[in-house]
Amino acid sequence: HRSYQLLTIGGIDLINNFTFVPLYQKILKNYPDIYLDIRTHHSTELYSLLEKRIIDIGFVVNQKRFPDIIATPVYKEDMYLVCHPDSNYYDGISPEKLSPSNEIFLRWNSDLEAWHDRYWANHKPLMRVNTGFMLSHYLIKPDYWSIAPASCARLLKKTQNLTYYTLSSPPVPST
């Protein structure tokens, strides 16, 4: 019977299903003595799981201070306009040219919300979602759009026939 080391990693949906899939695959392939237990939760839940020592590592979007948790930014991702391939959007488009009534708003982090409020504070989006993969279900018309992190945008292009573009004034990269 072979011994192994259990490593329990908690992450938000985007990290577990998009960003860190290659990392998890590499651990699976190259470290047979590590038994991965990957769990998907919202950031606030992950802090609680860390405090209770239910997970070993947590990957969150919004960094908060907790007395017994060391929080270190691990990476940053640029944010992109994600849309239907038949849209009239283009690289370098200005946020002012985007209609909030066609937005599928991805609740991502406080930096994105602050950037978003600079352009559309008094406007309601078409709808809100809280995971990157949900965008694939609703970006179904050429005028619909969303702002999402690079890893999400790349995977949606590859798997869901969506496309993405840069913005002339993008949100700060997400951490």
Wavefront OBJ file of the C-alpha trace (Angstrom):
o trace
v 0.000 0.000 0.000
v 1.536 3.287 -1.122
v 1.561 6.285 1.197
v 0.486 9.690 -0.033
v 0.241 13.298 1.094
v -3.246 14.824 1.020
v -3.350 18.366 -0.360
v -6.743 20.061 -0.114
v -7.019 23.116 -2.344
v -10.004 25.431 -2.341
v -10.599 27.884 -5.124
v -13.248 29.964 -6.746
v -14.945 28.529 -9.840
v -12.807 30.416 -12.366
v -9.542 29.323 -10.768
v -10.522 25.659 -10.429
v -12.193 25.330 -13.821
v -10.071 27.642 -15.959
v -6.889 29.188 -14.585
v -5.265 26.391 -12.589
v -6.368 23.339 -14.592
v -2.856 23.011 -16.141
v -1.296 23.255 -12.658
v -3.593 20.595 -11.225
v -2.915 18.356 -14.245
v 0.837 18.767 -13.753
v 0.581 17.825 -10.059
v -1.548 14.809 -10.975
v 0.960 13.652 -13.597
v 4.276 14.464 -11.911
v 3.587 13.955 -8.211
v 1.934 10.548 -7.720
v 2.453 10.754 -3.943
v 0.202 13.808 -3.678
v -3.510 13.126 -3.415
v -5.380 16.226 -4.593
v -8.716 17.202 -3.098
v -9.941 20.239 -5.076
v -12.978 22.136 -3.804
v -14.856 25.023 -5.387
v -16.389 27.756 -3.202
v -16.944 31.518 -3.097
v -14.109 33.629 -1.651
v -15.852 34.263 1.681
v -16.454 30.532 2.165
v -12.810 29.791 1.387
v -11.610 32.071 4.183
v -13.850 30.217 6.614
v -12.565 26.827 5.402
v -8.986 28.029 5.819
v -9.667 29.268 9.353
v -11.180 25.898 10.283
v -8.217 24.126 8.618
v -10.554 22.183 6.312
v -8.488 23.232 3.296
v -4.712 23.699 3.106
v -4.603 26.392 0.439
v -7.292 28.767 -0.785
v -7.344 30.795 -3.991
v -9.677 33.785 -3.701
v -10.434 36.933 -5.658
v -10.934 39.503 -2.906
v -8.084 39.637 -0.426
v -9.170 40.116 3.198
v -7.247 40.256 6.456
v -7.602 37.385 8.910
v -5.366 36.910 11.959
v -4.361 33.301 11.203
v -4.252 33.464 7.398
v -1.359 34.624 5.254
v -2.692 36.127 2.026
v -0.289 36.643 -0.861
v -1.220 37.676 -4.406
v -0.206 34.825 -6.712
v -0.922 36.179 -10.189
v -2.720 38.901 -12.128
v -4.885 38.567 -15.216
v -5.881 41.172 -17.746
v -9.591 41.711 -18.231
v -11.241 41.468 -21.652
v -14.508 42.165 -23.414
v -16.105 38.760 -24.128
v -18.857 38.501 -26.715
v -20.542 36.544 -29.502
v -18.303 36.071 -32.589
v -20.870 37.856 -34.798
v -20.713 41.063 -32.743
v -19.541 44.426 -34.077
v -17.070 44.815 -31.194
v -13.326 45.085 -31.875
v -9.888 45.310 -30.243
v -9.339 48.609 -28.461
v -13.040 49.419 -28.150
v -13.874 52.183 -25.700
v -16.112 51.234 -22.750
v -18.311 54.233 -23.657
v -19.344 52.377 -26.845
v -20.763 49.462 -24.835
v -24.419 49.591 -23.928
v -25.079 48.517 -20.322
v -28.489 47.213 -21.411
v -26.632 44.440 -23.313
v -24.237 43.541 -20.521
v -24.044 40.183 -18.798
v -22.260 41.444 -15.683
v -19.783 38.993 -14.180
v -19.510 39.697 -10.459
v -15.776 39.306 -10.128
v -14.070 41.582 -7.600
v -14.190 45.039 -6.054
v -11.695 46.457 -8.604
v -13.920 45.427 -11.499
v -16.992 46.838 -9.752
v -15.245 50.199 -9.163
v -14.151 50.370 -12.820
v -17.647 49.355 -13.930
v -19.272 52.084 -11.815
v -17.132 54.761 -13.512
v -18.959 54.031 -16.769
v -22.346 52.654 -15.797
v -23.043 53.528 -12.141
v -26.678 54.447 -12.773
v -27.441 51.731 -15.313
v -28.687 48.227 -14.767
v -27.050 45.423 -16.798
v -29.147 42.947 -18.764
v -28.319 40.339 -16.105
v -25.702 39.381 -13.502
v -23.836 36.093 -13.111
v -21.277 35.001 -10.542
v -19.161 32.426 -12.403
v -17.227 32.761 -15.630
v -18.651 29.623 -17.181
v -22.203 30.968 -16.854
v -21.325 33.538 -19.535
v -21.405 30.789 -22.161
v -25.144 30.344 -21.614
v -26.102 34.000 -22.036
v -23.755 35.660 -24.548
v -26.107 34.390 -27.240
v -26.795 37.570 -29.228
v -24.184 39.611 -31.133
v -24.846 42.744 -29.032
v -24.447 40.997 -25.662
v -21.121 41.447 -23.907
v -19.283 40.917 -20.633
v -15.946 41.730 -19.011
v -13.986 38.683 -17.839
v -10.449 37.648 -16.841
v -8.070 36.381 -19.534
v -8.209 32.703 -18.546
v -11.996 32.723 -18.723
v -12.000 34.599 -22.045
v -9.487 32.167 -23.602
v -11.389 29.080 -22.502
v -14.761 30.455 -23.629
v -13.228 31.165 -27.037
v -11.803 27.651 -27.249
v -14.806 25.702 -25.959
v -17.907 27.845 -26.492
v -17.249 29.676 -29.778
v -17.169 33.067 -28.087
v -14.518 35.691 -28.744
v -12.791 38.437 -26.788
v -11.244 41.862 -27.344
v -9.085 44.396 -25.544
v -10.562 47.610 -24.190
v -9.088 51.090 -24.692
v -9.469 51.707 -20.941
v -9.546 48.269 -19.292
v -10.109 47.486 -15.630
v -6.982 46.902 -13.578
v -5.741 43.321 -13.925
v -7.511 41.013 -11.494
v -5.584 39.283 -8.730
l 1 2 3 4 5 6 7 8 9 10 11 12 13 14 15 16 17 18 19 20 21 22 23 24 25 26 27 28 29 30 31 32 33 34 35 36 37 38 39 40 41 42 43 44 45 46 47 48 49 50 51 52 53 54 55 56 57 58 59 60 61 62 63 64 65 66 67 68 69 70 71 72 73 74 75 76 77 78 79 80 81 82 83 84 85 86 87 88 89 90 91 92 93 94 95 96 97 98 99 100 101 102 103 104 105 106 107 108 109 110 111 112 113 114 115 116 117 118 119 120 121 122 123 124 125 126 127 128 129 130 131 132 133 134 135 136 137 138 139 140 141 142 143 144 145 146 147 148 149 150 151 152 153 154 155 156 157 158 159 160 161 162 163 164 165 166 167 168 169 170 171 172 173 174 175
